Amino acid sequence: MVSAIRLYAESDDQEKAQHFEAVLSSRGVQVEIETVEKLNARFFRLNPELALCVDADGLWLCANGMKMQPDWQAETGRLKRASLKSEMIARACNLSEKPSLVDATAGLGHDSLLMAHLGAQVTLVERHPILFTLLEDSHTRAQSDAFLSQVVSRINLVFSDSADYLKQQAEQQIVDVVYLDPMFPQRDQNQQAVKKQAQVKKQMQLLHMLLPEDGEMDLGDNLLELAQKIGKRVVVKRPRLAVFLAGKEPNHQWQGDACRFDAYFRHELVAE
Ligand SMILES: C[S@@+](CC[C@H](N)C(=O)[O-])C[C@H]1O[C@@H](n2cnc3c(N)ncnc32)[C@H](O)[C@@H]1O
């Protein structure tokens, strides 16, 4: 996990930079603030190493001439077009029932934003301190957006490893749905899916630079059993041709072009 990172800011944004320095330091990340004259495309091209930057639009991750943040504002159009009928994730997670839902692998929070928009009450869990801080910043900015404020009022953020969180919750509560979308090695996907992803998700490239830990990708197999302890239904998002999480066959599947949803039901509770 990244434990030290540079944070670029123009002189007008020093206060914000210091705020994020303090927040990240409380989460175990050492930040070195560097004041720059202009945070523009040329600057990012000339400084390709992984770093953070802050500007009028909040906190960003930058590398290789690109910058990205969990841009929830940019999702607004997609949210407005989405419906319970048109979204496979809505059927997989039974969103028409307005479930309580734990998304145990938050990432950029896009799936959860959609699920909260379609009615779920979401707890979003992320363990990576930098990613969590980016999410928190997006959540804060969304609160002052006329459309998104309603949606994010149904999203609660938790900074934790989900294995710990799910173990804790198992002693206290049952939720309707636990949603899992762990990282998956791209080489195991079919070529079409890889191509599509590369076009759509420049954001994911930066995410992948941030996330690998010592070259090892945590595939999240340990989360399934823990999730089943608290979820009446566990839904796992997988690339279309990927192996089952933890090698465990689901009770039901929804198949899309690039991805699928595997669902595990907790029969004894559903029947109650
Ligand atoms: C593929 S991304 C999820 C993308 C997300 N569904 C979205 O819509 O943006 C996987 C995320 O899960 C997080 N993650 C993986 N294992 C975790 C764990 N045990 N606890 C908390 N977060 C975890 C990773 O840090 C990463 O951010």
The ligand as an ORCA input file, in Angstrom:
! r2SCAN-3c Opt
* xyz 0 1
  C     -12.724     -3.251     -8.661
  S     -12.691     -2.039     -7.408
  C     -14.409     -1.792     -7.110
  C     -15.032     -0.887     -8.126
  C     -16.406     -0.404     -7.690
  N     -17.396     -1.451     -7.772
  C     -16.856      0.811     -8.460
  O     -18.004      0.847     -8.923
  O     -16.078      1.765     -8.586
  C     -12.226     -2.949     -5.974
  C     -12.018     -2.083     -4.728
  O     -12.181     -2.882     -3.572
  C     -11.241     -2.504     -2.608
  N     -11.057     -3.674     -1.737
  C     -10.616     -4.910     -2.105
  N     -10.576     -5.720     -1.030
  C     -11.011     -4.995      0.031
  C     -11.194     -5.282      1.402
  N     -10.886     -6.472      1.922
  N     -11.656     -4.296      2.201
  C     -11.968     -3.070      1.702
  N     -11.804     -2.734      0.408
  C     -11.327     -3.679     -0.414
  C      -9.997     -2.160     -3.397
  O      -9.138     -1.314     -2.631
  C     -10.630     -1.463     -4.600
  O     -10.752     -0.095     -4.361
*
